[in-house]
Amino acid sequence: MKPLNIYPFSEEENKERIEEIKTIASTKEKDAHLLKQLYSFIDLTSLGGKDNRQSIGNLCLLALLLSNKVAAVCVYPVFTRFVKSLLKDSGIRTVAVAGAFPSGQSPFSIRLAEVEWTLQEGANEIDIVINRGKFLEGKTKEVFDEIKAIVDVAKEIPVKVILETGELESTRNIRKAGLLAMEAGAAFLKTSTGKITPAATPEAALVMCDTILEFYHSTGKKIGFKPAGGIQTPSQAILYYTLVEQVLGPEWLKPQLFRIGASHLVKALIESNI
């Protein structure tokens, strides 16, 4: 594939685009149909050090009791089999982070082994994080090879690749990392682990979605997008929904191509009587 090296928008242009998207999003905040639709994009997530079978069981019970179905429940690998058993026949997918989440700093053989183990536990999807240290050091081929090895092991299981945009330092790096991940076989690009600040931002999301669109025009492959980290309110979720709608188009607005990683968003929707 011909490298897409030049990002076509300036920082000032992107600021203007984001303001336009925010204006459009603000008109949708009382759209009851859209608010209900948001559930279908949510990866209901718990990735805390205190997670245990009781708390994860309660998370799954919440997912099962909702009148509006979420897309998935996302957990650490050790809970994969348990979650899958609880969600059996519900249509809600089991997602697990793997590969030394959130740092990606373990030896790759260990990271790959964790992915393989998680797949054996029955995960429907895997979320992995790139090694930002290697990427920023210029070892992009190593990062590419690591992602590709995981994608190859996962086979038909979708792999979402977390860029951790808050640590990538520049628009150029976000774009470069996104292209690298897509070329290596990522099914989704995901903004963040939720473990650092900043996590998801409209600025990073815009660059990622622009890059996904150009990749699609170049290859014909539709890659999904998942903002995650700090998305707690319906208005925040609607902003990312609108950004995807405006940049990638309405055809991306389905769970196969758009997810929102969140732990508090469902509670906020419930409290809004949605």
Beta strands, then each sheet from edge to edge (+ up, - down):
strand 1: 42-45
strand 2: 72-75
strand 3: 93-97
strand 4: 125-129
strand 5: 159-162
strand 6: 188-190
strand 7: 224-226
strand 8: 260-262
sheet 1: 7+ 6+ 5+ 4+ 3+ 2+ 1+ 8+
end
